[in-house]
């Protein structure tokens, strides 16, 4: 799986989990299962980032943590207005 495909799968799974959580509750078995699937996708994404960073040399002035944080934050950021619609 490529980074772009993984990002799309994470966004889709995140939206599914939000819908399940809002309709069935956070303690529902389906919601928990979806959350675990999202965790697996995030772990896969992290592995892809590590592989990608090992194949291309990092700029010595940019540390890995800032790159990783930027990517994860971009994927997981939820617009505040979606909670009020």
Buried (B, 14 or more C-beta within 10 A) or exposed (E): EEEEEBBEBBEEBBEBBBEBBEEEEEEEEBBBEBBEBBEEBBEBBBEBBEEEEEEEEEEEEEEEEEBBEEBBEEBEEEEEEEEEE
